[in-house]
Amino acid sequence: MMKNSFIIILTIVAIMSSCKQDENNQKESRNVVPVALSKSVEKEYTAVLTFSGTAFAKKEANLGTAIPGRVERIHFQEGEKVNRGDLLVELSSELYMQALIERDALKKDFERVSRLREKGSLSQQDYDHIKAKYDASVAKTEMMKKNAEIRAPFSGMVIDHIVQEGENFFFSPSLKPGYSNTSGIIKIMQLNILNVEVDVNEKDISKIHKGQLAHLVFDAYPDKKFQGEVVIIEPILSTLSRTAKAQIQITNSGLLIKPGMYSKVSIELPETKAVFIPNESIYRQPGTGNDFVFIVKNNVANKTAIDRIYTVDDMVAVSGLEPNQSIVVAGKSKLSDGMRVEIKEK
């Protein structure tokens, strides 16, 4: 009887041990996550920075005079080309004529005292006094002449008559947003060369330098590509946008591009190497901007932080990884750091 009881007890223990082992095996199986892997690859690439740009004239000026006056004649109409030194506007010349008469009268006095001085009939003090008055009159006449006419300081095109013929010119600013807002009578711009302004983000400032080539496509001419060169990078950043202005100069043959036009600008950077991984392997922690991948070694997934550098199609250049590491591309949403994985075919 005792022998039978002992056999029954052994049987029960064996059954319970078997059940416990099955339970442990099932639990361990549930903790192993099936995943598909890809390899990190080091390769060369050429990064391209892209910006939105706006075209501006290389030079622009609202031309006026140092003193107010009546506009007598404007020699060029809006849209006409002008050359450096061309007479653009004539103003009332009453003050100039008055200064001219005064200068001529003082010139005769000066010539007279000069002869007397040569004969020794006039003191040096009296001679110097008349000469000073004459010199001042000559300078005043030149100033009045300059204020009676306006000439083009550079070659370009007449853009706007701010004051019309017959109107009086006073010091009042032009209020066209985005362009020069100084007082003037006539506006001219140099349009055969344009500057395209772009805003460069703080993280890209170190990658931009004078002399770099840029490629531009304007919305007005989507099938035509223009080439330019970086000529200016502002030495300070906006405290609001954390960007700096950069200017790209382009030749505007045929005057196709108009100031104010929008452009897509791209600048190629020197070829370099980086470690690439599939975009689908990157996991972003919810509620943050932090990116991670899971590296698998000995069937264990290790969570590793990475930083994106550049994207080429469906591959992403990153920092924080080495070449030829096994990266989880499928099943990562079920993983946590240190979990065991079962490698499946993707």
Summary of the structure (lengths in Angstrom):
residues: 346
radius of gyration: 40.5
end to end distance: 61.0
largest distance: 165.3
contacts: 991
relative contact order: 0.19
helix: 27%
strand: 43%
